[in-house]
């Protein structure tokens, strides 16, 4: 994303579109991975309200409740970012955004980096702890 902003500022529209497309593809892959991760947890009954979930220890219930809330909200924000990036990519392709008016891509990048920063905290919290 940062490289796409820099490329657009320098007037390298094709490069900016390529880099933005790569960001879109990788973020979409992230959501696909999260889908399969959640699907596995559902199939094991690990979701608030399912029968197996009720049998879990209190700490496990708390962990998985927070897990689903926080990763779910993160997923929604990733989806919003993907949508906005798609809109910006279309505007770049149509010539409505370029080197002279790159701010919309820069603001999209700021949002995307906030979402990215949040993941830096969620990853160790839910995936690297015992």
C-alpha positions in Angstrom: 0.0 0.0 0.0 2.7 2.5 1.0 4.6 1.7 -2.3 1.4 2.2 -4.3 1.0 5.7 -2.7 4.6 6.5 -3.5 4.3 5.3 -7.1 1.2 7.3 -7.7 2.8 10.4 -6.2 5.6 10.0 -8.8 3.2 9.6 -11.6 3.8 5.9 -12.1 0.1 5.0 -12.4 0.6 1.5 -13.8 2.9 0.6 -11.0 0.5 2.0 -8.4 -2.3 0.0 -9.8 -0.2 -3.2 -9.8 0.8 -2.6 -6.2 -2.8 -1.8 -5.1 -4.0 -5.0 -6.9 -1.4 -7.1 -5.0 -2.6 -5.5 -1.8 -6.2 -6.4 -2.7 -5.3 -10.0 -3.6 -3.3 -10.6 -0.4 -6.0 -9.0 1.8 -8.7 -11.1 0.1 -6.6 -14.2 0.7 -6.4 -13.2 4.4 -10.2 -13.2 4.6 -10.4 -16.6 2.9 -7.9 -18.0 5.5 -10.0 -16.5 8.3 -13.2 -18.0 6.7 -11.7 -21.5 6.8 -10.4 -20.9 10.3 -13.8 -19.9 11.6 -15.4 -22.7 9.7 -13.2 -25.2 11.5 -14.1 -23.7 14.8 -17.8 -23.9 14.0 -17.5 -27.5 13.0 -15.8 -28.3 16.3 -18.7 -26.5 18.1 -16.4 -23.7 19.4 -18.7 -20.7 19.0 -20.8 -18.9 21.6 -24.2 -20.5 21.8 -23.3 -24.0 20.4 -23.6 -27.1 22.5 -19.9 -27.8 22.9 -19.1 -24.2 23.8 -21.3 -24.4 26.9 -19.1 -27.3 28.2 -15.9 -25.3 28.0 -14.2 -24.0 31.0 -14.9 -20.3 31.9 -11.5 -19.1 30.7 -11.9 -20.9 27.4 -15.3 -19.4 26.9 -13.9 -15.9 27.6 -11.0 -16.5 25.2 -13.2 -17.7 22.3 -15.8 -15.0 22.9 -13.1 -12.4 22.7 -11.5 -14.2 19.8 -14.6 -14.2 17.7 -15.5 -10.6 18.6 -12.1 -9.1 17.9 -11.2 -11.2 14.8 -14.7 -10.6 13.5 -14.5 -6.9 13.8 -11.1 -6.9 12.3 -12.4 -8.9 9.4 -15.2 -6.4 8.8 -12.6 -3.6 8.8 -10.5 -5.6 6.3 -13.6 -6.0 4.1 -14.2 -2.2 4.3 -10.6 -1.6 3.3 -10.8 -4.0 0.4 -14.0 -2.2 -0.8 -12.4 1.2 -0.6 -9.2 0.1 -2.3 -11.3 -1.3 -5.1 -13.1 2.0 -5.5 -9.8 3.9 -5.5 -8.3 1.4 -8.0 -11.2 2.0 -10.3 -10.8 5.8 -10.0 -7.1 5.5 -10.8 -7.9 3.3 -13.8 -10.4 5.9 -15.0 -7.8 8.7 -14.6 -9.8 10.5 -11.9 -7.0 9.9 -9.3 -3.4 10.5 -10.2 -0.1 12.2 -9.3 -1.8 15.6 -8.8 -4.7 14.3 -6.6 -3.4 11.2 -4.9 -4.8 12.1 -1.5 -7.7 9.6 -1.6 -5.1 6.8 -2.0 -3.0 8.2 0.8 -6.0 8.4 3.2 -7.0 4.8 2.1 -3.4 3.8 2.9 -3.7 5.4 6.4 -6.8 3.5 7.1 -5.3 0.3 5.8 -2.2 0.7 8.0 -4.4 1.2 11.0 -6.1 -2.1 10.3 -2.7 -3.7 9.7 -1.4 -2.3 13.0 -4.4 -3.7 14.9 -3.6 -7.2 13.4 -0.1 -6.8 14.9 -1.7 -6.8 18.3 -4.3 -9.5 17.6 -1.8 -12.0 16.1 0.2 -12.5 19.3 -2.9 -12.2 21.5 -4.8 -15.0 19.9 -2.3 -17.1 18.0 1.1 -16.9 19.8 -0.1 -17.4 23.4 -0.8 -20.6 25.3 
